[in-house]
Amino acid sequence: MKLKQILNSIRIKHLLRINNHINKNKKFLFKNYYKKLIIKELLKIFGYSKFFLSMICNIFDLQEIYEFLTSNEKKRPLSIRINSLKKNSIETVNLIVRKGIKLCRFNHFNDLAFICLNSSISLGSTTEYLCGYYTLQSISSLLPVISLDPTTNEKILDLAAAPGNKSTLISQFMRNNGILISNDIKKLRIKSLVNSIHRLNVDNSIIANYDGILIPFIMKGFHRVLLDAPCSGSGLVSHDPLIKKINKHIVILNSNLQKRLLIAAIDACNGISPMGNIIVYSTCSISVEENECVIQYVLSKRNVEIISTGIDFGLPGLTTYKNIRFDESMKKCKRFYPHVHNVDGFFICKLRKKNIKL
């Protein structure tokens, strides 16, 4: 099997070199032939649906498509998030290192997150994990909360909170002061949310079980709202190879739901408070239909503006896709890719609800 993979890799790289040479020669007559040949080979080797591959063909060039597909065959680094509600970073890291686990600080997050370089024991079964001194959390899933930038004494809504990693991090940033509503529509997922809240010593969170679309009719006036929206998961192929088979129907269904949820998140946000008025939208998808298209839709429906995410790495959001042109401020959004940043594929947009004049 390894020999076959090596031969396939050599063949693809050879075809890419030919394609690069062709691109330099604008008069070459066989550009489309080689492009179709490369795409056919990629479909055969990596096992993606035609829809998935056509989707990324509109985002990346052929060389980058190959890099993206190759990176999805590798696992992302295991990372942990230190829970300062229980114990400070230095103490927790020392306890973990004594067990023979090597950790590396993730530069962008100071002492919040560490990457595990090697471990002979399961990080999800140590005494420190069970005591809530740290939790397992991917680097990309920290980003929406960092962008949300919650502070003490605020009223915050996590619209789709389960399994709880982002909600518990919000409480950590709030230092257990203020009010956090952790909502999720699925009762079965709420069990894991409750477990995380108890283990990580969160005591300012109220758990709710509502359809997120209906939230503005039940409660509103939040200073900040996080919507980590249900999505196709097209940025998580390294975790679940079945995602390779997603189709257009799945993406469109998610996009329609995401639009309704984001409208609800905006309506639940306080538009007259001097504090916050912030909505952060995120997905673990790289599809434009689930990201920029959703943001463009709410820009036309609600009085909101895109502002800087406050995150100092990542690529800008797209301003063009196929024949669609998005608002120029879409550049302020952030895109993360496994082959570029070595994190799960992710999208983040930070919106500010403009003050309503009474």
C-alpha positions in Angstrom: 0.0 0.0 0.0 2.8 2.4 0.9 4.5 1.8 -2.5 1.2 2.6 -4.3 0.9 5.8 -2.3 4.4 6.8 -3.2 3.8 6.1 -6.9 0.5 8.1 -6.9 2.3 11.0 -5.2 5.1 10.9 -7.8 2.5 10.9 -10.6 0.5 13.8 -9.2 3.6 15.9 -8.6 4.7 15.2 -12.2 1.3 16.3 -13.5 1.4 19.4 -11.4 4.9 20.3 -12.8 3.5 19.9 -16.3 0.5 22.1 -15.3 2.8 24.8 -13.9 4.8 24.8 -17.1 1.6 25.1 -19.1 0.3 28.0 -17.1 3.5 29.9 -18.0 2.7 29.4 -21.7 -0.5 31.3 -22.3 -0.8 29.9 -25.8 -0.7 26.2 -24.8 -3.7 24.4 -26.2 -4.0 21.6 -23.6 -4.5 23.5 -20.4 -8.0 22.2 -19.7 -6.9 18.6 -20.6 -4.2 18.5 -18.0 -6.4 20.2 -15.4 -9.1 17.6 -15.9 -6.5 14.8 -15.8 -5.1 16.0 -12.5 -8.6 16.4 -10.9 -9.5 12.9 -12.1 -6.3 11.5 -10.5 -7.0 13.4 -7.3 -10.6 12.0 -7.1 -9.2 8.4 -7.6 -6.4 8.7 -5.1 -8.0 10.6 -2.2 -11.6 9.4 -2.6 -13.5 12.7 -2.3 -16.9 13.3 -3.9 -17.0 15.3 -7.1 -18.9 18.0 -5.3 -16.2 18.4 -2.6 -13.4 18.6 -5.1 -15.3 21.1 -7.4 -15.9 23.2 -4.3 -12.2 23.5 -3.4 -11.3 24.0 -7.1 -13.1 27.4 -6.7 -11.0 28.2 -3.6 -7.5 26.9 -4.4 -5.3 26.4 -7.4 -4.3 22.9 -8.4 -1.0 22.9 -6.4 -2.8 24.1 -3.2 -5.6 21.6 -3.7 -3.0 18.8 -3.6 -1.5 20.3 -0.5 -4.9 20.5 1.2 -5.9 17.0 0.3 -2.5 15.6 1.5 -2.7 17.5 4.8 -6.1 16.0 5.4 -4.5 12.5 5.4 -2.5 13.5 8.6 -3.8 14.0 12.1 -3.7 17.5 13.5 -1.6 18.0 16.6 -3.2 17.1 19.9 -3.7 20.2 22.1 -4.9 21.1 25.6 -6.4 24.2 27.1 -5.4 25.2 30.6 -8.4 25.9 32.9 -7.5 28.9 35.1 -10.8 28.5 37.0 -9.2 25.5 38.8 -5.4 26.1 38.7 -2.9 28.4 37.1 -1.0 27.5 33.9 2.4 27.1 35.5 1.2 24.6 38.2 -0.9 22.6 35.7 1.9 22.4 33.1 4.4 21.2 35.8 2.0 18.5 36.9 1.6 17.3 33.3 5.3 17.4 32.4 6.1 15.3 35.5 4.2 12.5 33.9 6.6 12.5 31.0 4.4 14.4 28.6 6.1 16.9 26.4 4.2 20.2 25.8 4.9 23.1 23.5 3.3 26.5 24.0 1.1 27.7 21.1 2.6 31.2 20.5 -0.5 33.0 19.7 -2.3 32.2 22.9 0.3 32.9 25.7 -0.4 30.3 28.4 -3.9 29.3 27.4 -3.1 26.4 25.1 -0.3 23.9 24.6 0.4 21.3 21.9 1.3 17.8 23.1 4.4 16.6 21.3 4.4 13.1 22.7 2.6 11.1 25.4 2.6 7.4 26.3 -0.6 8.0 28.4 -4.1 9.2 27.4 -4.4 12.9 28.1 -8.2 12.3 28.6 -7.7 10.0 31.6 -5.1 11.7 33.8 -5.9 12.8 37.3 -5.4 16.4 36.2 -7.9 16.1 33.4 -10.5 14.5 35.6 -10.0 17.2 38.2 -10.6 19.8 35.5 -7.1 21.4 35.5 -7.1 21.2 31.7 -9.3 20.0 28.9 -8.7 18.6 25.4 -9.5 21.3 22.8 -8.4 21.8 19.3 -6.5 25.0 18.5 -9.1 26.1 15.9 -12.0 25.8 18.4 -10.4 28.3 20.7 -10.4 31.0 18.1 -14.1 31.9 18.1 -14.0 32.6 21.9 -10.8 34.6 21.6 -12.5 36.7 18.9 -15.6 37.1 21.0 -13.4 38.5 23.8 -15.9 38.1 26.7 -15.3 40.0 29.9 -16.6 40.0 33.5 -20.1 41.1 34.4 -21.5 40.7 30.8 -24.6 38.8 29.7 -23.5 36.4 27.0 -25.2 33.8 24.9 -23.6 30.7 23.4 -26.4 29.7 20.9 -25.2 26.2 20.0 -23.1 25.3 23.0 -22.7 21.5 23.2 -20.4 19.7 23.8 -19.2 22.7 25.9 -15.6 23.5 25.1 -16.4 27.0 23.9 -18.9 27.7 26.6 -16.5 26.7 29.4 -13.8 28.9 27.8 -16.2 31.8 27.8 -16.8 31.4 31.5 -13.0 31.1 32.0 -12.6 34.5 30.3 -15.5 35.9 32.4 -13.8 34.6 35.6 -17.2 33.1 36.5 -18.7 36.6 36.8 -21.7 37.7 34.8 -24.2 35.5 33.1 -23.7 32.9 30.4 -26.6 31.2 28.7 -25.3 27.9 27.2 -28.0 26.8 24.8 -28.3 23.7 22.6 -31.3 22.2 20.7 -30.3 18.6 21.2 -31.0 17.1 24.7 -28.5 14.2 24.1 -25.7 16.7 23.5 -26.6 18.7 26.6 -25.4 15.8 28.8 -21.8 16.3 27.7 -22.2 20.1 28.2 -23.3 19.5 31.8 -20.4 17.2 32.4 -17.9 19.8 31.1 -19.4 22.6 33.2 -19.1 20.5 36.4 -15.6 19.2 35.7 -14.2 22.6 34.8 -15.7 24.5 37.8 -18.1 26.7 35.8 -20.7 28.3 38.0 -22.0 31.3 36.0 -23.7 29.2 33.2 -27.4 28.6 32.8 -28.1 25.7 30.5 -31.0 26.1 28.0 -32.6 23.6 25.6 -34.3 25.7 22.9 -34.3 25.8 19.1 -31.7 28.6 18.5 -34.0 30.1 15.8 -36.6 30.9 18.5 -34.2 32.4 21.1 -35.0 36.1 20.3 -38.6 35.4 21.1 -37.6 33.9 24.5 -34.7 36.0 25.7 -32.6 38.8 24.3 -30.5 41.8 25.4 -27.1 39.9 25.3 -23.9 41.9 25.2 -22.2 39.2 23.1 -23.4 36.2 21.2 -21.4 33.2 19.9 -22.8 31.1 17.1 -20.5 28.2 16.4 -23.0 27.0 13.7 -23.9 23.4 12.7 -22.1 22.7 9.5 -20.9 20.1 7.0 -17.6 19.8 8.8 -15.6 20.1 5.6 -12.6 21.4 7.6 -12.5 18.2 9.7 -11.6 15.5 7.2 -8.6 14.4 9.2 -11.0 13.5 12.0 -13.6 11.8 9.9 -12.9 10.5 6.4 -16.6 10.1 5.7 -16.7 13.9 5.3 -15.0 13.4 2.0 -18.4 12.3 0.6 -20.4 15.4 1.4 -22.7 16.6 -1.3 -24.3 19.8 -2.4 -27.6 19.0 -0.7 -25.9 18.8 2.7 -24.1 22.1 2.2 -27.2 24.0 1.1 -29.3 22.6 4.0 -26.7 23.8 6.4 -26.4 27.2 4.7 -30.1 27.8 5.0 -30.1 26.8 8.7 -27.0 28.9 9.4 -28.7 32.0 7.9 -31.7 31.6 10.2 -29.5 31.0 13.3 -27.3 34.0 12.6 -30.3 36.2 12.2 -31.6 34.9 15.5 -28.1 35.6 17.1 -28.2 39.2 15.9 -31.7 39.7 17.1 -30.8 38.3 20.5 -27.9 40.8 20.8 -28.5 44.1 22.6 -28.4 46.9 20.0 -28.5 49.9 22.3 -26.0 48.9 25.0 -22.6 50.8 25.1 -21.1 47.4 26.0 -20.3 44.8 23.3 -23.1 44.4 20.7 -20.8 41.7 19.3 -21.8 38.5 17.4 -19.1 36.0 16.4 -20.0 33.4 13.7 -17.9 30.4 13.2 -17.9 27.0 11.4 -15.5 24.1 11.0 -16.3 24.2 7.3 -14.3 25.7 4.4 -17.2 26.0 2.0 -18.1 29.5 0.9 -21.8 28.6 0.9 -21.6 28.1 4.7 -19.4 31.1 5.4 -19.1 34.2 3.2 -22.5 33.6 1.6 -24.2 33.4 5.1 -22.4 36.6 6.2 -23.4 38.4 2.9 -27.0 37.4 3.5 -27.2 38.9 7.1 -25.5 42.1 5.9 -28.4 42.6 3.6 -31.0 41.7 6.3 -29.7 43.3 9.5 -28.0 46.5 10.6 -24.6 44.9 11.3 -21.0 45.5 10.2 -18.0 43.2 9.9 -15.1 44.1 12.2 -11.7 42.7 12.9 -11.6 39.3 14.6 -8.7 40.4 16.7 -6.8 37.2 15.7 -3.3 37.9 14.4 -3.0 34.9 12.1 -5.1 33.2 9.4 -6.0 34.2 5.9 -8.6 36.8 5.0 -12.2 35.9 4.0 -13.0 35.7 0.3 -14.4 38.7 -1.6 -15.1 36.8 -4.8 -16.3 33.2 -5.5 -17.3 31.9 -8.8 -19.4 34.8 -10.3 -20.3 36.2 -6.8 -18.7 39.3 -5.4 -19.0 39.9 -1.7 -18.7 43.0 0.5 -15.1 44.2 0.6 -15.2 44.1 4.4 -15.4 40.3 4.1 -11.5 40.5 4.1 -11.8 41.1 7.9 -13.1 37.5 8.4 -10.5 34.8 8.9 -10.0 31.5 7.2 -7.8 28.7 8.6 -6.6 25.7 6.6 -4.8 22.5 7.7 -2.1 22.8 4.9 -1.3 26.4 5.8 -1.8 26.7 9.6 -1.7 23.0 10.7 -5.1 23.4 12.4 -8.6 22.2 11.4 -10.3 24.0 8.6 -12.2 26.9 10.2 -14.0 30.2 9.4 -14.6 33.1 11.8 -16.5 36.4 11.3 -17.0 39.1 14.0 -20.0 41.3 13.6 -21.0 44.4 15.5 -24.7 45.3 15.8 -25.0 49.0 15.1 -26.7 51.0 17.8 -30.4 51.5 17.3 -31.4 55.2 17.8 -34.4 55.5 20.0 
